[in-house]
Each structure stands twice: as structure tokens, then as C-alpha cells.
Amino acid sequence: MGNTIQVKYNEHYKLYVLLKDYILFEHLLIENKIDYYYNIVENSNVSSGIRFFIQDKDRSLVNELLIKNEIIASTETILLTDYEDGKKVYKFQLYTYLIVIAIVLLIILIGSYL
């Protein structure tokens, strides 16, 4: 069980898992004794995720694991991203802009009183 090239030559499907969920997903596969294959060297663009080859017979179990552990994954035809990460980035940018504006206004107010 585990990372074996034989999966690539059997009936399989490709699943892309985001880099942030990669370790958890691989741990779940090993824990549930699911054969899979990936080669990090073959993944030229990890921004779309790490490509895993999973046997078709394990599809339902893998889907359950993804849902239960809230792991964002996609296939080659349906590419998904983690929209929650995007929201966090936008919130961080908004707070940063507000802080910078507040500091500039504070400097202008202090400068006008001096």
C-alpha cells in the first residue's frame, strides 16, 4: 500500500490536491490503505495542486475522505481553488490599506498641529 507506480497502469483517475492539503491527504490515503501514485517531479505547476493517481475502485472512499476532512481537490476537467484562502488575502489587504491610511491621516493631523 502507498505510493506505487502500478496504480498508474491500472484503471485510475487523476486528482489534484492543493499543496496546503497534500500532507494530510497523503496521510489519509496511507491510513486507509489506499494505493496511490504521485511524483512531485512530474508536477511542473503545483499551483493547481499535486497530481495523484487513484484507482477507480477507491473513488467512493477517497470522496468520503475529502468531504470529511474538508480537503479541496479537483480533477483535470473541473479545476477548483480554495476560495476561503482568497477571502483571507482580501481581508488582509483591506486591513493593511486601512492601517496605512490611518497612519497617513495621523501623520497629517500631527503635522498640522506642529
N, C-alpha and C positions, 0 to 999 in steps of 0.2 A: 504494500500500500504506500501511497505517497506520490512523489514526483517521478513518473516513469514515462519514457518515450513511447511505450506501447500504446498508451491512450490515444496518441496522435494518429495511429494507424487503424484503430477500431472506429466504430460508429461514435462520433463525438460532435460536440458543438463548442463554439468559442464564446467565452465570457470575459468581458473586460471589467476589472475591478479597480477602483481608484487607488492610487498609491497610498493614501492615508488608511485604507481598509485592508491593504494587502496582507499584513502580518496576521491580523485577526482571521481573515478569510482562509489563509493557508492553515492556520492552527485548527480551525473548524473542520476543514477537509481531512486533516490528519486524525483529529479526534474521532471523527465519524467514519474513519477507514474508507474514504472515498479516493479512488485513484484519480490523479490529475496529471497534467503536464504543463509546464511553463519554462521558458528560457528567457531570462531577463536580457540576454544579449540580442535576442531576436526582436525585442521591442524597441524600435528606434524612437518612438514617440510615446513616452509614458504619461504624457498629459491626458491622453484619452483613456488611460488605465493599463494595467498589466494584463496581458492576454493569457488566459487559462484555457486549456483544452480539457473538457469534462466529458465523460462518457454519457451517451444518451440515456442509459439505464438509470443514472443517478440524478437526472434532471429534476424530478419532483423533490427529492431530499435536499438538493442544493437550493432550490427555490425556497423551501421552508427555512433553511438556514439563513438565507439572505433576508427574508422578511422578519424572522425572529430577532436577528441581530442588527437590523436596520442598516444593512450594507448596501451602498449604491453600486449597482452593476449594470452593464449593458451588453448588447450583442453587437455584431458588426452592422446590422441594419438599423437598429434603434440605439443611437448613442445618447446617453444621459449624462448629465453633470449633477453635481451636488449643489442645488440652488441655495441650501442653507449656508454654505460657505460664501456664496456671492452676497447674501444678505449681511453676513458678518463683515465682509470687506466694505460694503457700502456704509454700514453703521460706523465703522472705524473711520472711514474717510469723512463722514459728516461730523463726527465728534472732533476730529483733527481740525477741520476747517473752522468750526465754531470756536475752538480754543484759540486758534491763530487770530481770528477776527477779534475775539475778546481781548487778547493781549495787545493787538494793534490799537484798539479803541482805548484801552487803559493807558498805553504809552502816549497817545494823542491827548487824553484828558490830563494826565500828569504834566505833559509838556506845556499845555495851555495855562496851567496854574503857576508855572515857574517863571 
